[in-house]
Amino acid sequence: MDDEPAGPPAFDPASIPWTELRGLAVSHAAYKTLVDDAYTGGAYGLELTRIGPGGRSPEHTEPWAHLFYVVSGEGRLDVEGRTAPLRAGTVAPISAGQRHNLLNTGDEDLVMLVLYHPPRKRRAQN
């Protein structure tokens, strides 16, 4: 059929290089985009995010909702003055405009699958 998607039906995210995060005073962090707008029709974005030991994001707000699913590691999430521990299997939804920050409290990478709605638009980093 002509309308079938190209490429394999599955892939290993390890084949995608990490893009280091800079700005917002983010430290020890990187991401991988797992799906693009052509696949999602612009409905959502999906990334794998890594925050290294001692890494953090400062308190900030963003114009999109996002949901963290912790794959591995441990950390702490603060949202609007409320604090929650993060560990493998934790799900943390954050509404657009909510003040939040993350901290890796462990000795290994904190790795999360992050769903953005609407899709996050990243600027090129030099």
Secondary structure, DSSP 8 states (H G I E B T S, - for coil): -TTS--S-S---GGGS--EE--STT-EEEEEEE-S-HHHHTTS-EEEEEEEEEEEE--SB--SSEEEEEEEE-EEEEEETTEEEEEETT-EEEE-TT--EEEEE-SSS-EEEEEEEES--------
